[in-house]
């Protein structure tokens, strides 16, 4: 009988509990494995904190946001001796993995988590990775769970800003998450009818943005919705949303207000799509363990659940390119990306 550990690491997001449930239930019911949950991400492997997982502990967690295992941003391969003065963190993790009698460790997280997962696999540990991130920027998978929930929340917020913008004849700027990749801004901007979408991958020109807004007003469109990814160019002393809002008001003379969604985007109940995706990822992870196909990350490609080697995705980001079909479609609808 195989014994596996599951951990969640990095930022929380909707669907983590569904993924834990998908891995654990499939592992126990389909393959007769023993399952434990590691507390607080990689930190729990350093301190050897864990819980036993059975069917009862998984009851009712499918719809819960957050993670029942807790999480942290512990990076064991980063040089930091404050936690263990004598022992190297990766070595401590390896030793605890062996002491717990684990046959495999399932690491659920985003880019940083999966990079660490790859490095741990190179030490000789059996690792399976699951991609979670609201940013949808994990290389090698078409979709990461958590993304659909975030887009849904952002779209709802944009929908609500339309009525305020229209009532007051204002420009409404909404800042959404996305440090390096603008997937949330792109999808929510299109779904919410954003007039201007600014993403990190496309450099903006404030003069072109101002001209676009003035042209809209000349056509009788007396308000505009501007969707801004947090990672677009802005000074350190301002948020991206506030910076863009102040520039727009300065260049157009039109009253402009910003809204910053922040952590609201990754809290709460996962959407049905994220529940299904996380469950499917989890079940496939258990299947890979049963086949002893380690060092893999579960992915979705062309609507099929499959896997890719962790070595292929570690340290890489999935970014939006100018020839992305959604960017092209949005441009054809008159959406401004700050460069047109």
C-alpha positions in Angstrom: 0.0 0.0 0.0 1.4 3.4 -1.1 1.5 6.3 1.4 1.3 9.8 -0.1 1.5 13.3 1.3 -0.4 16.4 0.0 0.5 20.0 0.5 -0.7 23.4 -0.7 1.8 26.2 -1.0 1.9 29.8 -2.1 -1.2 32.1 -2.3 -4.6 30.6 -1.5 -7.2 30.4 -4.2 -10.6 28.9 -4.9 -10.4 25.2 -5.7 -7.6 24.1 -3.5 -9.8 22.0 -1.2 -11.5 20.5 -4.3 -8.0 19.4 -5.5 -7.1 18.0 -2.1 -10.3 16.0 -2.1 -9.8 14.8 -5.7 -6.3 13.5 -5.0 -7.2 11.9 -1.6 -10.5 10.3 -2.4 -9.2 8.8 -5.6 -6.0 7.6 -3.9 -8.0 6.0 -1.1 -11.0 4.6 -2.8 -9.6 3.7 -6.2 -6.1 2.6 -5.3 -6.2 1.9 -1.5 -3.5 4.4 -0.6 -2.8 6.0 2.8 -2.9 9.8 2.7 -1.6 12.5 5.0 -1.8 16.2 4.7 1.2 18.4 5.2 0.5 21.6 7.2 1.4 25.0 5.9 3.0 24.1 2.6 6.8 23.3 2.5 7.1 24.8 6.0 5.2 21.8 7.3 7.8 19.5 5.8 10.5 21.4 7.6 8.8 21.2 10.9 7.2 17.8 10.3 3.6 18.9 10.9 0.9 16.9 9.3 -2.5 15.4 9.7 -4.0 12.0 8.7 -6.6 12.3 6.0 -9.6 10.0 5.8 -13.0 10.2 4.0 -14.6 12.0 7.0 -12.0 14.8 6.9 -12.8 15.4 3.3 -16.6 15.7 3.8 -18.0 19.1 2.8 -14.8 20.6 1.6 -15.5 20.6 -2.1 -17.2 24.0 -2.0 -14.9 25.6 0.5 -12.5 28.4 -0.4 -9.0 28.5 1.0 -7.2 25.3 2.0 -7.9 22.9 5.0 -4.1 22.2 5.1 -3.0 25.8 5.4 -0.3 27.4 3.2 2.8 29.5 3.3 5.3 31.1 1.0 8.2 29.1 2.4 11.0 28.7 -0.3 13.3 25.9 1.0 15.9 26.4 -1.7 16.3 30.1 -1.0 19.3 30.8 1.2 17.9 31.6 4.6 19.4 30.1 7.7 17.1 31.8 10.2 14.7 28.9 10.4 17.3 26.1 10.8 20.7 27.2 11.9 22.4 23.9 11.5 20.5 22.0 8.9 19.9 22.7 5.2 16.1 23.0 4.6 16.0 20.8 1.5 17.9 18.1 3.3 15.5 18.4 6.3 12.6 18.0 3.9 14.2 15.0 2.3 14.8 13.4 5.7 11.3 14.0 6.9 9.9 12.6 3.6 11.8 9.4 4.3 10.9 9.3 8.0 7.2 9.7 7.2 7.5 6.7 4.8 6.1 8.6 1.8 6.0 7.0 -1.6 5.1 10.3 -3.2 4.4 14.0 -2.4 1.7 15.9 -4.2 2.5 19.6 -4.4 -0.4 21.9 -5.3 0.6 25.5 -6.1 1.7 28.0 -8.7 5.0 28.8 -10.3 7.1 29.1 -7.2 5.6 26.0 -5.7 6.2 24.0 -8.9 9.7 25.2 -9.3 10.4 24.0 -5.7 8.6 20.7 -6.5 11.0 20.2 -9.5 14.1 20.9 -7.4 12.8 18.4 -4.7 12.3 15.8 -7.4 15.9 16.2 -8.4 16.9 15.2 -4.8 15.3 11.8 -5.4 11.8 12.4 -4.0 8.8 11.2 -5.9 6.8 14.3 -6.8 3.6 15.1 -8.6 2.6 18.8 -9.2 -0.8 20.4 -9.6 -1.1 23.9 -11.1 -3.2 26.3 -9.2 -3.1 30.1 -9.7 -5.7 32.7 -10.3 -3.2 34.3 -12.7 -3.4 31.4 -15.1 0.3 31.9 -15.9 1.7 28.4 -15.2 3.5 27.1 -18.3 2.4 23.9 -19.9 -1.3 24.0 -19.1 -4.1 25.7 -20.9 -5.9 26.4 -17.6 -5.1 26.4 -13.9 -7.9 26.1 -11.3 -8.6 29.3 -9.4 -8.6 31.3 -12.6 -12.2 31.0 -13.5 -13.3 32.0 -10.0 -11.1 35.1 -10.1 -12.4 36.1 -13.6 -16.0 35.6 -12.4 -15.4 37.9 -9.4 -13.7 40.5 -11.5 -16.4 40.4 -14.1 -19.1 40.9 -11.5 -17.2 44.0 -10.2 -16.9 45.4 -13.7 -20.6 44.9 -14.3 -21.4 46.9 -11.2 -19.0 49.8 -12.2 -20.9 50.2 -15.5 -23.9 51.6 -13.7 -21.9 54.1 -11.6 -19.8 55.2 -14.5 -22.9 55.8 -16.6 -24.8 57.6 -13.8 -21.9 60.0 -13.1 -20.4 60.2 -16.6 -17.0 59.2 -15.1 -14.1 57.0 -16.2 -14.0 54.0 -14.0 -10.6 52.3 -13.6 -10.5 48.8 -12.0 -7.3 47.2 -11.0 -7.1 43.4 -11.0 -4.4 40.9 -10.1 -1.6 39.9 -12.5 2.0 40.8 -11.8 3.6 39.4 -14.9 0.6 38.1 -16.9 -2.6 39.8 -17.8 -4.9 36.8 -18.2 -7.4 38.0 -15.6 -7.6 41.5 -17.0 -8.0 40.2 -20.5 -10.7 37.7 -19.8 -12.6 39.8 -17.3 -12.2 42.9 -19.4 -13.8 41.1 -22.4 -16.5 39.5 -20.3 -17.3 42.7 -18.6 -17.3 44.9 -21.7 -14.2 46.9 -20.8 -13.4 49.7 -23.2 -9.6 49.7 -22.4 -7.6 46.8 -21.1 -4.0 47.3 -19.9 -1.8 44.2 -19.4 1.9 43.9 -18.5 2.7 42.2 -21.8 1.6 45.2 -24.0 3.3 48.6 -23.3 0.8 51.4 -23.1 1.0 55.0 -24.3 -1.1 57.3 -22.1 -1.6 59.7 -25.1 -3.2 56.9 -27.1 -5.4 56.0 -24.1 -6.5 59.6 -23.7 -7.3 59.9 -27.4 -9.4 56.8 -27.3 -11.4 58.1 -24.4 -11.9 61.5 -26.0 -13.0 59.9 -29.3 -15.6 57.9 -27.3 -16.9 61.1 -25.7 -17.1 62.8 -29.1 -19.3 59.9 -30.2 -21.7 60.5 -27.3 -20.2 57.7 -25.1 -20.0 59.6 -21.8 -18.2 57.0 -19.6 -15.5 54.4 -20.1 -14.4 51.3 -18.2 -10.6 50.8 -17.9 -9.4 47.3 -16.7 -5.8 47.4 -15.5 -3.6 44.5 -14.5 -1.6 45.3 -11.3 1.7 44.6 -13.1 1.5 47.3 -15.7 4.2 50.0 -15.6 3.7 52.3 -12.6 5.7 54.1 -9.9 6.5 52.4 -6.6 4.6 54.9 -4.5 1.3 54.2 -6.3 -0.8 51.2 -7.3 -1.2 50.6 -11.0 -4.9 51.5 -10.9 -4.3 54.8 -9.1 -1.5 55.7 -11.4 -3.5 55.1 -14.5 -6.5 56.9 -13.1 -4.5 60.0 -12.3 -2.9 60.0 -15.7 -6.2 59.7 -17.5 -7.8 62.5 -15.5 -4.7 64.7 -16.2 -4.7 64.0 -20.0 -8.5 64.1 -20.5 -9.9 66.5 -17.8 -12.6 63.9 -17.2 -13.4 62.8 -13.6 -11.8 59.4 -13.1 -12.2 57.0 -10.2 -10.2 53.8 -9.4 -11.3 50.6 -7.7 -8.7 48.0 -6.5 -10.2 44.6 -5.9 -7.1 43.1 -4.2 -7.5 39.8 -2.3 -11.3 39.7 -2.9 -10.3 38.0 -6.2 -9.0 34.9 -4.7 -11.3 34.3 -1.7 -14.6 32.5 -1.4 -16.3 29.6 -3.1 -14.9 28.2 -6.3 -17.0 28.3 -9.4 -18.4 25.0 -10.7 -15.8 25.0 -13.5 -12.9 25.3 -11.0 -14.4 22.5 -8.8 -14.6 20.2 -11.8 -11.1 21.1 -13.0 -9.5 20.8 -9.6 -11.3 17.5 -9.0 -10.1 16.2 -12.4 -6.5 17.3 -11.8 -6.6 15.6 -8.3 -7.9 12.4 -9.6 -5.4 12.2 -12.4 -2.6 12.9 -9.9 -3.6 9.8 -8.0 -3.6 7.9 -11.3 -0.1 9.0 -12.1 1.1 7.9 -8.6 -0.6 4.5 -9.1 1.4 4.1 -12.4 4.5 5.4 -10.6 4.9 8.1 -13.2 6.6 10.7 -11.0 8.3 14.1 -11.7 5.2 15.2 -13.6 2.7 18.1 -13.4 -0.9 17.5 -14.3 -2.1 19.7 -17.1 -5.0 20.5 -19.3 -4.2 20.6 -23.0 -6.8 20.9 -25.8 -9.5 20.0 -23.2 -7.7 16.8 -22.2 -6.2 16.1 -18.8 -2.6 14.9 -19.2 0.8 15.6 -17.7 4.2 17.2 -18.6 7.6 16.8 -16.8 8.2 19.3 -14.0 11.5 20.0 -15.6 9.7 21.5 -18.6 7.7 24.0 -16.7 10.0 25.0 -13.8 10.9 28.7 -13.9 8.7 29.5 -17.0 5.7 31.7 -17.3 2.8 31.6 -19.7 2.3 35.1 -21.0 0.0 36.8 -23.4 1.3 37.5 -26.9 0.1 40.1 -29.3 -1.2 37.4 -31.6 -3.3 35.8 -28.9 -6.7 35.1 -30.4 -8.6 36.9 -27.6 -6.4 40.0 -28.0 -7.2 40.0 -31.7 -10.9 39.5 -31.1 -11.0 42.3 -28.6 -9.2 44.7 -30.9 -11.7 43.9 -33.6 -14.4 45.0 -31.2 -12.8 48.3 -30.6 -11.0 47.6 -27.3 -8.0 49.7 -26.7 -4.9 48.0 -25.2 -3.0 51.3 -24.8 -0.9 50.8 -28.0 -3.6 51.5 -30.5 
